[in-house]
Amino acid sequence: MITVLLLILSVVAGVFLGKHFGKKEKLAKNLLVLSAGFLITICLNEVFPEVYTAGAGRSLGIFVIAGVLLQMILEALTKGFEHGHFHHHSERNILPVALMVGLFIHAFIEGIPLANEKQALSPYLMGIVFHNLPISFILGAFLFNRKEGTKGNSYPSLLIVALFALASPMGMLLGNYFNPDLQPYFLAIVGGIFLHISSVIIFESNKNHNIDWTKIGLVIVGVSLALFMHLFHGHSPVGHQH
C-alpha cells in the first residue's frame, strides 16, 4: 500500500508543482538532470546486477536492447516528453491521446517488477518516484499552462494525469499474476528504458558544447543519492531481501 501511495503521490506532487511553477523551464531541466543521475545509478547498481545474476544467460541483453528500442518507439508518441523536449515542438503536435498512451505504457511496464519487490522504499521504487517527479512536473506545465487555456481542457487533462498516476500501480497489480521467473526479463526491459532516458538527458549536447557545471553538479548529486540508497539497503538486489 505504501508503494502504491508513493507512486501516485509522486505524480500528483509533480503535476501540482508543474501547474504552479511550470513557466520556470530551468527548474524543470534541473529536476530532470538530477533524476537522470539518480536513475542511471539505480540502473547500473540495482537493475543490471539483478538481471545478469538471474541465470537466464546472455539472452537477457536482448531484452535490455528491446527496452531501449521500445522507449524510442514510445517517444514517437510522446515527442521526447520524458526527457523534457515538449518545448521543442508545437503543442498541437503532441496529441493528448498519443501522450496518454505513450506515458501509460512507459509507466505500466516500470510497475511490473514491483510485484516481487520485498524491500520497503527500495532503490528501484525510489528510482521510479524520482523519475516520476520531473515528468509529472512537465506534464502539469504542459496540460495546465497551455495558451488555449485550461477551462476547455480540464477533463482530458485530469484524465491523463489520473491514468499516468495509476499506470505503475496497475503494472504492479498485473505483475502478481506473472511467473516470478519472468521478472528478470521485465527488469531487463525496464533497464533499457531507464538507460535510454537517463543517458539522453545526461549526454545531450549543451548549448555551444560548453561545460555546464550546474548540470554536472546535479548529476553528481543524483548519483550520490542513489549510491547512498544502494549502501543503505545493503547491496540488496531488486525484488530480494537479505
Buried (B, 14 or more C-beta within 10 A) or exposed (E): EEBBEBBBBBBBBBBBBBBEBBEBEEBBBBBBBBBBBBBBBBBBBBBBEBBBEBEBEEEBBEBBBBBBBBBEEBBEBBBBBBBBBBEEEEEEEBEBEBBBBBBBBBBBBBBBBBBBBEBEEBBBBBBBBBBBBBBBBBBBBBBBBBEEEEEEBEEEBEEBBBBBBBBBBBBBBEBEEBEEEBBBBBBBBBBBBBBBBBBBBBEEEEEEEEEBEEBBBBBEBBBEBBBEBBEEBEEBBBBEEE
